[in-house]
Amino acid sequence: MRGAAAAVVAGGAVMTIAAGWPGVASAASAPAGYEIAKQNACLGCHTVDRKLVGPAFRDIAAKYKGDAGAQARLEKKVRDGGSGVWGVIPMPSHPRMSDADIHTVVAWVLAGAVTSGK
């Protein structure tokens, strides 16, 4: 485990984050999409910049760059799960994630998965 967990108040919400993740300058500067991804175990299969079980978030952004329908298709993929686009290992569905959280994570990924406010 990297560093210690810390609770931070941001915009009225308390977020718990792990200090010391590469690219995250501080809890206050980490984008909401990254925080939501961490809270929903997305980082168990994905990283920002390298393939793990699933593709790197930045590889996803590059693949769908300029694709006007990508946001809606990827939101559905996160919600319902799927396989075949990035290999044979299926991505599980995430039915307990709210539509707003899914939208935020997918928008963050498509924007290049920036992990700090810098």
C-alpha positions as CSV (number, residue, x, y, z in Angstrom):
1,M,0.0,0.0,0.0
2,R,1.3,3.5,-0.8
3,G,1.4,6.0,2.0
4,A,-1.4,6.6,4.4
5,A,-5.0,7.4,3.7
6,A,-6.3,10.9,4.4
7,A,-9.7,12.4,4.5
8,V,-10.1,15.7,2.6
9,V,-13.0,18.1,2.4
10,A,-13.5,19.2,-1.2
11,G,-16.6,21.1,-2.3
12,G,-18.5,20.0,0.8
13,A,-17.7,16.3,0.2
14,V,-15.3,14.2,2.2
15,M,-13.1,12.0,0.1
16,T,-10.6,9.4,1.3
17,I,-7.5,9.1,-0.8
18,A,-4.2,7.2,-0.5
19,A,-1.2,9.5,-0.4
20,G,1.8,8.7,-2.6
21,W,0.1,7.6,-5.9
22,P,2.3,8.5,-8.9
23,G,1.1,11.7,-10.6
24,V,-1.1,12.8,-7.7
25,A,0.3,16.0,-6.2
26,S,-2.1,16.1,-3.3
27,A,-5.6,15.2,-2.4
28,A,-6.9,18.6,-3.1
29,S,-5.5,18.6,-6.7
30,A,-6.7,15.2,-7.7
31,P,-9.6,15.4,-10.2
32,A,-13.0,14.0,-9.3
33,G,-12.8,11.3,-12.0
34,Y,-9.7,9.9,-10.5
35,E,-11.1,9.9,-7.0
36,I,-14.3,8.2,-8.2
37,A,-12.3,5.6,-10.1
38,K,-10.3,4.8,-6.9
39,Q,-13.5,4.5,-4.8
40,N,-15.0,2.1,-7.3
41,A,-12.0,-0.3,-7.6
42,C,-11.3,0.8,-11.2
43,L,-7.6,0.9,-10.3
44,G,-7.6,-2.8,-9.5
45,C,-7.6,-3.4,-13.3
46,H,-6.6,-0.1,-14.9
47,T,-3.8,2.4,-14.4
48,V,-3.4,5.8,-15.9
49,D,-0.5,5.1,-18.1
50,R,0.2,1.3,-18.5
51,K,-1.8,-1.8,-19.2
52,L,-2.6,-3.9,-16.1
53,V,-5.6,-6.3,-16.5
54,G,-7.4,-3.8,-18.7
55,P,-6.0,-1.0,-20.9
56,A,-4.4,2.1,-19.5
57,F,-6.8,5.0,-19.2
58,R,-4.6,7.1,-21.5
59,D,-4.7,4.3,-24.1
60,I,-8.5,4.5,-24.0
61,A,-8.4,8.2,-24.4
62,A,-6.1,7.9,-27.5
63,K,-8.3,5.2,-29.1
64,Y,-11.5,7.3,-28.8
65,K,-10.0,10.7,-29.4
66,G,-12.4,12.7,-31.7
67,D,-15.2,10.1,-31.4
68,A,-18.3,12.0,-30.6
69,G,-20.2,8.9,-29.5
70,A,-17.4,7.6,-27.2
71,Q,-18.8,9.1,-24.0
72,A,-22.2,7.4,-24.3
73,R,-20.7,4.0,-25.5
74,L,-18.1,3.9,-22.7
75,E,-20.7,4.8,-20.0
76,K,-22.7,1.9,-21.2
77,K,-19.6,-0.4,-21.2
78,V,-18.8,0.7,-17.6
79,R,-22.4,0.1,-16.4
80,D,-23.0,-3.2,-18.2
81,G,-19.5,-4.6,-18.6
82,G,-18.2,-6.2,-21.7
83,S,-15.3,-7.8,-23.6
84,G,-13.6,-8.1,-26.9
85,V,-12.5,-4.5,-27.5
86,W,-9.2,-4.8,-25.6
87,G,-8.8,-8.5,-25.4
88,V,-10.5,-11.6,-24.0
89,I,-10.6,-10.7,-20.3
90,P,-14.1,-9.2,-19.6
91,M,-14.7,-6.0,-17.7
92,P,-17.3,-6.6,-15.0
93,S,-20.4,-4.6,-14.9
94,H,-20.7,-1.8,-12.3
95,P,-24.4,-1.6,-11.6
96,R,-23.9,0.1,-8.2
97,M,-22.1,3.1,-9.6
98,S,-24.3,6.1,-10.1
99,D,-24.9,7.5,-13.6
100,A,-23.3,10.7,-12.5
101,D,-20.2,8.9,-11.2
102,I,-19.9,6.9,-14.4
103,H,-20.2,10.0,-16.5
104,T,-17.5,11.8,-14.5
105,V,-15.1,8.9,-14.7
106,V,-15.6,8.4,-18.4
107,A,-15.2,12.1,-19.1
108,W,-12.0,12.1,-17.1
109,V,-10.6,9.1,-19.0
110,L,-11.5,10.6,-22.4
111,A,-9.9,13.9,-21.4
112,G,-6.6,12.1,-20.9
113,A,-6.8,10.9,-17.3
114,V,-4.9,13.7,-15.8
115,T,-4.3,13.0,-12.1
116,S,-3.2,16.4,-10.7
117,G,-4.4,19.9,-10.9
118,K,-1.0,21.0,-12.4
